[in-house]
Amino acid sequence: MPNPNILIVEDEFAIADMLSISLKQAGYLTTHVSTAHAARQAIQAHFFDLALVDWMLPGGSGLALVEHIRGHEKARDMAIIMLTARTSEDDISKGLDSGADDYVLKPFSPKELQSRIRALLRRTVKSDIDQILTIGKLSIDTASHRVWAHDKTVNLNHTEFKLLRHFMMNPDRVFSRSQLLDSVWGHGTYIEERTVDVHVLRLRKALRAVGLEETVETVRGAGYRLPNP
């Protein structure tokens, strides 16, 4: 399974640096932004498994950002943990009511936060892998690793299956070769980006058997995507 990708939305750079370092050491991919506006741009452009959102942000509150995420068609299922120094029951309720899955009070220990992250991702990943996804005429059972279309099975190797699963879990999103390497092969894998092209070609060849070789599109100068018809 690819390493989870975490968005850190925090305007205090000392805290953001601490989070980035500790999470990377724990094996997570991280992206840091310091404003609500930058967070919206990042969410529009990339897929994240989880967001750490500070309550007080320049250009808009963390509460408003969480509400924006929950209303975003492609990001509404992202796991969200709010980071806050507000300890009152009313404030905590507001954070959860806005759509956050959990909250962590400042100051916090990196180990405590990582425990919360692991617990939350276990819940969200479990819901992702135990399902059948269907886009157009193509279906994939993410638990049994079966792929089919027109009642015919599509035979894929392990890497091609992970690649197709990633596309089908994120329809219409354009992924660069480097993003696919990080998400499918794992962050820090020393593989040439051309390897992605080879596997996309192999995936298309396998889908050709059911007349769906054009399912994965090339976006010139950007990468690949699987459109949702």
C-alpha positions, -999 to +999 in steps of 0.1 A: +000+000+000+014+035-009+025+057+020-003+079+032-001+115+020-007+141+047-014+178+042-002+201+071-021+234+073-002+253+099+011+289+100+035+285+129+066+273+111+083+258+141+053+235+146+050+228+109+087+218+107+083+196+138+053+179+122+070+175+088+101+159+103+084+136+127+058+124+101+084+118+074+105+098+099+073+077+105+071+070+068+044+095+057+045+118+027+039+154+038+030+187+022+030+220+042+010+251+035+005+280+059-028+296+047-064+284+041-061+297+005-030+276-002-046+246+014-076+249-010-052+251-040-033+220-028-065+200-023-076+210-058-043+198-073-034+167-053-049+138-034-043+136+004-053+108+028-054+131+058-051+168+067-038+184+099-056+217+101-047+245+126-078+263+140-064+298+134-051+305+099-043+335+078-070+341+052-097+321+068-103+300+099-095+263+101-132+257+107-141+273+074-114+252+057-128+220+071-163+229+059-148+237+025-132+202+024-164+185+033-182+203+005-155+195-020-166+167-044-132+150-047-118+156-011-149+152+011-138+118+023-103+130+034-096+123+071-092+155+091-076+162+125-078+197+139-049+212+158-060+237+184-051+254+217-088+259+224-098+236+253-134+245+259-161+219+253-180+244+230-149+249+208-142+212+205-178+206+196-176+233+169-145+217+154-162+183+152-194+198+140-176+215+111-166+181+098-133+172+116-128+136+125-106+142+155-089+170+174-055+173+191-049+200+217-017+221+217+009+215+229+010+179+219+036+152+216+045+138+181+039+103+194+004+111+205-004+127+172+010+098+152-012+074+173-043+095+164-032+095+127-027+057+126-061+051+143-079+074+119-062+061+088-070+025+098-107+034+097-106+053+065-083+029+046-104-001+057-135+016+041-114+022+010-102-013+005-134-032+012-154-020-017-162-024-054-155+006-075-172+011-109-164+037-134-182+034-167-180-003-177-150-011-156-152-025-121-126-033-095-129-052-062-102-037-041-104-064-014-102-095-037-080-078-064-105-086-092-110-064-123-137-070-148-157-054-176-185-067-198-186-098-175-150-106-186-120-107-162-091-083-168-058-100-158-034-076-142-001-080-123+003-066-088+017-032-099-008-027-127-036-035-102-023-009-077-020+016-106-055+011-117-069+011-082-052+044-076-067+059-107-102+046-099-101+058-063-093+093-077-112+097-110-106+128-131-075+137-112-043+142-132-012+126-117+023+133-128+048+105-132+065+115-099+032+116-080+024+081-093+058+068-082+052+082-047+016+070-044+018+036-061+055+025-057+061+044-025+080+075-015+117+072-018+116+045-044+145+048-068+128+040-101+130+061-133+098+080-142+098+062-176+088+031-156+054+046-151+049+049-188+058+012-193+032+002-167+006+024-181+012+009-215+009-026-200-023-016-182-038-003-215-028-035-232-046-056-206-077-033-208-077-037-246-090-072-242-123-057-230-123-028-254-112-002-227-077+006-238-085+043-237-097+043-201-064+058-189-058+091-207-025+109-213-027+145-204+001+161-225+027+178-204+011+168-171+007+130-167-022+106-167-058+104-155-089+082-156-119+103-166-152+096-149-178+095-178 
